[in-house]
Amino acid sequence: MKKRIVQSLIYAVLFMGLSLLTEIVLMVVFKLKVPEHNRILAPALLAVAPTLAAWICRYRGLSVVLVLVLSTILFTLLFTAIFGRITGISTGLAGPIFVRSLAGFAAALIAGALASRQERKDQKSEGE
């Protein structure tokens, strides 16, 4: 359990950092602007960062990685909408840092639980 929490924290920090780095590169190098280019920024951030963070954290198995990436995307969108609604803040750096860290952590906990369940199932079938 402790290992899963640590791995989830590492994934959350990596996802947050990679997504911010991706966003910065797209905005500085390619001169993309929020909200004008959100149609380009959002898919890039939500596809590249969680996939790369999952790979770095050594999540394995197609179903685990898919659950991790898709739940990260879902939680990021959901938490961003909730954060914006509650605070009324739609700009700045504090919001994305908080929201992306929380989304990554929640998604990694779910994916970690799925991975543990699959490992137990595999061990059980090997023992028979």
RODO-2510 file (C-alpha; in nm, 4 decimals, decimal comma):
residues 128
     n   res          X          Y          Z
     1     m     0,0000     0,0000     0,0000
     2     k     0,2804     0,2396     0,0943
     3     k     0,4617     0,1605    -0,2304
     4     r     0,1453     0,2401    -0,4289
     5     i     0,1085     0,5778    -0,2572
     6     v     0,4717     0,6678    -0,3244
     7     q     0,4431     0,5585    -0,6883
     8     s     0,1206     0,7602    -0,7187
     9     l     0,2912     1,0691    -0,5773
    10     i     0,5829     1,0280    -0,8165
    11     y     0,3446     0,9888    -1,1112
    12     a     0,1462     1,2968    -1,0000
    13     v     0,4573     1,5140    -0,9798
    14     l     0,5877     1,3829    -1,3121
    15     f     0,2538     1,4347    -1,4855
    16     m     0,2235     1,7867    -1,3493
    17     g     0,5809     1,8757    -1,4443
    18     l     0,5670     1,7200    -1,7897
    19     s     0,2320     1,8791    -1,8702
    20     l     0,3550     2,2228    -1,7640
    21     l     0,6783     2,1745    -1,9582
    22     t     0,4840     2,0671    -2,2670
    23     e     0,2562     2,3673    -2,2308
    24     i     0,5510     2,6046    -2,1925
    25     v     0,7272     2,4627    -2,4991
    26     l     0,4132     2,4893    -2,7096
    27     m     0,3523     2,8457    -2,5956
    28     v     0,7110     2,9711    -2,6258
    29     v     0,8462     2,7802    -2,9249
    30     f     0,5291     2,7574    -3,1324
    31     k     0,3759     3,0858    -3,0067
    32     l     0,0464     2,9226    -2,9094
    33     k    -0,1782     3,1219    -2,6784
    34     v    -0,4478     3,0360    -2,4285
    35     p    -0,7466     3,0370    -2,4939
    36     e    -0,7050     3,0956    -2,8687
    37     h    -0,5190     2,7700    -2,9320
    38     n    -0,6796     2,5461    -2,6692
    39     r    -0,7862     2,3071    -2,9467
    40     i    -0,4169     2,2379    -3,0078
    41     l    -0,2811     2,2763    -2,6537
    42     a    -0,5287     2,0547    -2,4687
    43     p    -0,4907     1,7365    -2,6761
    44     a    -0,1118     1,7716    -2,6750
    45     l    -0,0995     1,8168    -2,2978
    46     l    -0,3514     1,5454    -2,2242
    47     a    -0,1954     1,2871    -2,4552
    48     v     0,1778     1,3389    -2,4185
    49     a     0,2244     1,4113    -2,0470
    50     p     0,0307     1,1213    -1,8893
    51     t     0,1661     0,8687    -2,1380
    52     l     0,5252     0,9771    -2,0833
    53     a     0,4802     0,9900    -1,7055
    54     a     0,3318     0,6375    -1,7087
    55     w     0,6289     0,5108    -1,9089
    56     i     0,8813     0,6775    -1,6763
    57     c     0,7042     0,5345    -1,3692
    58     r     0,7167     0,1893    -1,5302
    59     y     0,3474     0,1193    -1,5392
    60     r     0,3070    -0,1941    -1,7468
    61     g     0,0206    -0,3709    -1,9123
    62     l    -0,2029    -0,2179    -2,1722
    63     s    -0,5131    -0,2106    -1,9517
    64     v    -0,3287    -0,0470    -1,6600
    65     v    -0,1684     0,2184    -1,8814
    66     l    -0,4975     0,2901    -2,0585
    67     v    -0,6833     0,3249    -1,7288
    68     l    -0,4068     0,5499    -1,5972
    69     v    -0,3923     0,7772    -1,9014
    70     l    -0,7689     0,7979    -1,9539
    71     s    -0,8448     0,8576    -1,5866
    72     t    -0,5713     1,1236    -1,5747
    73     i    -0,7339     1,2990    -1,8699
    74     l    -1,0812     1,2705    -1,7172
    75     f    -0,9737     1,3899    -1,3717
    76     t    -0,7722     1,6772    -1,5182
    77     l    -1,0709     1,8048    -1,7142
    78     l    -1,3116     1,7493    -1,4251
    79     f    -1,0905     1,9074    -1,1581
    80     t    -1,0066     2,2019    -1,3850
    81     a    -1,3763     2,2748    -1,4343
    82     i    -1,4481     2,2403    -1,0615
    83     f    -1,1467     2,4528    -0,9618
    84     g    -1,2422     2,7265    -1,2065
    85     r    -1,6031     2,7214    -1,0906
    86     i    -1,5193     2,7337    -0,7204
    87     t    -1,2392     2,9889    -0,7329
    88     g    -1,3319     3,1882    -1,0416
    89     i    -0,9630     3,1816    -1,1340
    90     s    -0,8879     3,0794    -1,4914
    91     t    -0,5321     3,2102    -1,5232
    92     g    -0,2051     3,1689    -1,3406
    93     l     0,0162     2,8804    -1,2426
    94     a    -0,1218     2,7765    -0,9036
    95     g    -0,4401     2,6279    -1,0501
    96     p    -0,2727     2,3985    -1,3039
    97     i    -0,0127     2,2852    -1,0500
    98     f    -0,2801     2,1930    -0,7950
    99     v    -0,5287     2,0437    -1,0407
   100     r    -0,2792     1,8375    -1,2415
   101     s    -0,1089     1,7033    -0,9290
   102     l    -0,4410     1,6021    -0,7758
   103     a    -0,5643     1,4479    -1,1032
   104     g    -0,2410     1,2529    -1,1502
   105     f    -0,2467     1,1245    -0,7938
   106     a    -0,6097     1,0115    -0,8105
   107     a    -0,5580     0,8413    -1,1474
   108     a    -0,2407     0,6670    -1,0289
   109     l    -0,4178     0,5318    -0,7198
   110     i    -0,6865     0,3793    -0,9404
   111     a    -0,4342     0,2350    -1,1875
   112     g    -0,2212     0,1045    -0,8998
   113     a    -0,5205    -0,0746    -0,7514
   114     l    -0,5938    -0,2300    -1,0908
   115     a    -0,2300    -0,3375    -1,1319
   116     s    -0,2285    -0,4958    -0,7840
   117     r    -0,5498    -0,6793    -0,8603
   118     q    -0,4084    -0,8125    -1,1871
   119     e    -0,0866    -0,9218    -1,0134
   120     r    -0,2833    -1,1134    -0,7492
   121     k    -0,4934    -1,2736    -1,0205
   122     d    -0,1814    -1,3736    -1,2173
   123     q    -0,0129    -1,5177    -0,9049
   124     k    -0,3253    -1,7126    -0,8221
   125     s    -0,3445    -1,8640    -1,1703
   126     e     0,0276    -1,9528    -1,1668
   127     g    -0,0145    -2,1302    -0,8319
   128     e    -0,2844    -2,3609    -0,9644
***
